[in-house]
Amino acid sequence: MQQLNFPRYTFRVKNSENKPLIFDDIRKKFVRLTPEEWVRQHTVVHMLQAYNYPISLINVEKELKVNNLSKRYDVVIFNPDGSIKLIVECKAPKIKINQDTFDQIARYNLALKAEYLMVTNGINHYYCQMDYEAEKYIFLPDLPTYNP
């Protein structure tokens, strides 16, 4: 897999029926190793190691309803009180981050009401803090580390 713009992390990978799999510590199982999953797994480990978020507050690949449509978010990090701290939208490295990507995560956030948003393709990372009063997001140079 392609080197990403994250520190080097170690992952458990294996092949099954000629398909590469990677172990997801959040879902506690091996999942198909696609380019997007490679980015998602790096993002999760980065949140654990660089930002010190507890594994118990991280959720991966769950369904949500947006305008009565079923969607799946990539990564959500909760606050200890159950509110949502961060939504992460992961794309494969070859996918350019553009306005459509921000529109997608903004639609998810209509239902989730996160404090922060992150969009990444593993190469470029964008961080935003929500300003609900002004109905906009404010770009940030980085995310805050975990502070319970």
C-alpha positions as CSV (number, residue, x, y, z in Angstrom):
1,M,0.0,0.0,0.0
2,Q,1.0,3.6,-0.6
3,Q,2.9,5.6,2.0
4,L,0.6,8.2,3.6
5,N,1.2,11.5,5.3
6,F,1.0,10.0,8.7
7,P,3.8,8.6,10.9
8,R,4.6,4.9,10.2
9,Y,2.3,2.6,12.1
10,T,2.3,-1.1,12.4
11,F,-0.8,-3.1,11.3
12,R,-1.8,-6.7,11.3
13,V,-2.5,-7.7,7.7
14,K,-3.2,-11.1,6.0
15,N,-4.5,-12.5,2.8
16,S,-7.7,-14.5,2.6
17,E,-8.9,-15.9,-0.7
18,N,-6.3,-13.8,-2.5
19,K,-7.7,-10.6,-0.9
20,P,-5.7,-8.5,1.5
21,L,-7.2,-7.9,4.9
22,I,-6.3,-5.5,7.7
23,F,-7.2,-5.9,11.4
24,D,-9.5,-3.1,12.7
25,D,-8.9,-2.7,16.4
26,I,-12.2,-0.8,16.7
27,R,-14.4,-3.4,15.0
28,K,-12.3,-6.2,16.4
29,K,-12.0,-8.1,13.1
30,F,-10.2,-8.3,9.8
31,V,-11.7,-6.1,7.0
32,R,-10.9,-5.8,3.3
33,L,-7.8,-3.7,2.8
34,T,-8.9,-1.1,0.2
35,P,-7.1,2.2,-0.4
36,E,-9.8,4.0,1.6
37,E,-9.5,1.4,4.5
38,W,-5.7,2.0,4.5
39,V,-6.4,5.7,5.1
40,R,-9.1,4.9,7.7
41,Q,-6.9,2.6,9.7
42,H,-4.0,5.1,9.7
43,T,-6.5,7.8,10.9
44,V,-7.8,5.7,13.7
45,V,-4.3,4.8,15.0
46,H,-3.2,8.4,14.6
47,M,-6.2,9.5,16.8
48,L,-5.1,7.0,19.4
49,Q,-1.4,7.7,19.4
50,A,-1.0,11.3,18.4
51,Y,-4.1,12.8,19.9
52,N,-4.5,10.4,22.9
53,Y,-8.2,9.6,22.2
54,P,-9.3,6.5,24.1
55,I,-10.3,3.6,21.9
56,S,-13.6,3.3,23.8
57,L,-14.6,6.7,22.4
58,I,-14.0,5.8,18.7
59,N,-16.5,4.3,16.4
60,V,-15.9,3.2,12.8
61,E,-18.2,2.6,9.7
62,K,-21.6,3.0,11.2
63,E,-24.9,3.8,9.5
64,L,-26.7,7.0,9.9
65,K,-29.8,8.5,8.4
66,V,-29.5,11.8,6.4
67,N,-32.7,13.0,4.9
68,N,-34.2,9.5,5.2
69,L,-31.2,8.1,3.2
70,S,-28.9,5.5,4.8
71,K,-25.2,6.7,4.8
72,R,-22.1,5.4,6.5
73,Y,-19.6,7.6,8.3
74,D,-15.9,6.6,8.4
75,V,-14.8,7.6,11.9
76,V,-16.6,9.3,14.8
77,I,-15.0,10.2,18.1
78,F,-17.3,10.8,21.0
79,N,-16.9,13.0,24.1
80,P,-17.3,11.1,27.4
81,D,-20.8,12.4,27.8
82,G,-21.9,10.8,24.5
83,S,-21.9,13.9,22.3
84,I,-19.8,13.8,19.2
85,K,-16.4,15.5,19.3
86,L,-15.2,14.7,15.7
87,I,-16.4,13.2,12.4
88,V,-13.7,12.0,10.0
89,E,-14.4,11.5,6.3
90,C,-11.7,9.3,4.7
91,K,-11.0,9.0,1.0
92,A,-8.6,6.9,-1.0
93,P,-5.3,8.7,-1.6
94,K,-6.0,9.1,-5.3
95,I,-9.3,10.9,-4.6
96,K,-8.9,14.7,-4.6
97,I,-10.4,16.5,-1.6
98,N,-12.8,19.1,-3.0
99,Q,-16.0,20.9,-2.2
100,D,-18.1,17.7,-2.7
101,T,-16.1,16.1,0.1
102,F,-16.8,18.9,2.5
103,D,-20.5,18.9,1.4
104,Q,-20.6,15.2,2.2
105,I,-19.3,15.6,5.7
106,A,-21.4,18.7,6.3
107,R,-24.5,16.6,5.4
108,Y,-23.5,13.9,7.9
109,N,-23.0,16.6,10.5
110,L,-26.6,17.8,10.1
111,A,-27.5,14.5,11.8
112,L,-24.5,14.1,14.1
113,K,-23.7,17.7,15.3
114,A,-20.0,17.3,15.9
115,E,-17.7,19.9,17.3
116,Y,-14.9,19.2,14.8
117,L,-14.7,17.8,11.3
118,M,-11.7,16.2,9.6
119,V,-11.4,15.3,5.9
120,T,-8.4,13.2,4.7
121,N,-7.2,11.2,1.8
122,G,-4.1,10.2,3.7
123,I,-2.0,12.7,1.9
124,N,-3.9,15.9,2.7
125,H,-5.7,16.5,6.0
126,Y,-8.2,19.3,6.6
127,Y,-9.5,20.2,10.1
128,C,-12.5,22.4,10.9
129,Q,-14.3,23.5,14.0
130,M,-18.0,24.1,13.7
131,D,-19.5,27.5,14.4
132,Y,-23.2,26.7,14.7
133,E,-24.3,30.2,15.5
134,A,-22.7,31.6,12.3
135,E,-23.5,28.3,10.4
136,K,-20.0,27.8,9.1
137,Y,-16.9,25.9,9.7
138,I,-13.5,27.4,10.7
139,F,-10.4,25.8,9.2
140,L,-7.8,24.9,11.8
141,P,-4.1,24.0,11.5
142,D,-4.6,20.8,13.6
143,L,-7.1,19.1,16.0
144,P,-7.0,19.4,19.8
145,T,-5.6,16.5,21.7
146,Y,-7.9,14.5,24.0
147,N,-8.8,16.4,27.1
148,P,-11.6,14.8,29.1
